[in-house]
Amino acid sequence: QVQLVESGGDLVQPGGSLRLSCAASGIILRLSEVGWYRQAPGKQRELVASITVGGRTNYADSVKGRFTISRDNAQNTVYLQMNNLKPEDTAVYYCNAKKWYDDYSTYWGQGTQVTVSS
């Protein structure tokens, strides 16, 4: 059974930092493309950052220079370091993993809430 468990969401002041974690079981993240998505109230879910099997990263323009996605193969975990947070970053953040092996299935985590407010 595949599980993606996000953690690290919190209430933080503008300009603050958070690190989100996506811990996986039942799936090998280093053999998967992993993305962090977010969904704010009344808005569509959007891709924030992604990392390929080869380690290439991609970011939405709105977070470039502030967010960093990384992968710890030993821990089978993907992180999203978020710096200089802004109120518009407030959303539920979801981890998504697409296997590039076996059956090429895609999985979602349950989400973690990030609120940026003074």
N, C-alpha and C positions, 0 to 999 in steps of 0.2 A: 504494500500500500504506500502510495506516494503522499508525503506531507511536506508542505512548505509553511514554515512558521515565522511570521514577521514579529519583530519586537523593536523597542527603542523609541516608539512614538511618545510624545509628551507635549505639554504646554511650555512654550519657550517665548522669550521676549524677542522683538525684532533685533536683528544683528547677532542673535545667538546661534548655537550649533547643536546638532543632534547627529547621532549615528544610528541608522537603522540596520537591522540584521535580518537576513532571510536564511534560516537554518533548514536544511533539507534532509529528508530520510526517504529511502526507497527510490532515489534518483541521484545520478552522479552529475553534480553541477558543472564539473570541468568538461563534461561531454555534452553540455546543454547550453543553449543561448538563454541568458537570463536578463530579464528586464524589470525595472522598477516603474510602476505606473502610479498615477494618482487620480483621485476623483474628488472634486469639490462639490458641495451641494448645488444642485441644479445644472451641473456641467457634465460634459462627457469625460469618460476616462481617457487620460492622455499618457503617452510614454514620456518618462522623465529621463531615463538613462538605461543603457543596455550594455552587455558585455558578451562577446562571441566566444566560441570555443577556443579560438586562437588568441583571445585576450584583447581584441579590438574593442574600444569603447565608443559609445555614441551618446550625445546629450541633446536634450531640447535646448533651443536657443535661450529660453527663459532661465535656465539653470547653469549654463556654461560659465565656468570660472568660479562657481560657488559649490557645486556638487561634484562628488567623485565616487564612481562605482568601482568596487574591487572584489576580488574573489580569493578566498582562502581554501585551497584544495584539500588541505589536511583536515580542516574543520567542516568541509562540505557546506560552506556558508558564503553568501554574497552580502556585501555591505554597501550602504549608501551613506557616505559622509556628506552632511549638509551644513554648510557654513553661511554666514551672513544671511540668515533666514529673514524672509519678508512676510508680511501678512498674507500676501497672495500665494504663498506656499502652503497655506492651510488646506488640508485635504486628508482623505484616507489614502494611505500609500499601500500598494499591493505589489507583491513579488510574483513574477510570472516566469516559468521555465519551460522551454521547448527542448525536448530530447533530440539530439542529433545522433541517436543510435537506437537500436531496438525498434520500437513501434512509432517513434517520432511524435509521441503524444505531447500535449501541452497541459500545464497545470497552473493553478492559481492558489495563492495563500489567502488567508482570511482578512488580511488588512490590519494596519495599525494607524491610529489617529495622530496626526501632527497638527498642532494648533499654534500659530504664531500671533501673539497678541500682547499688548502692554497692559 
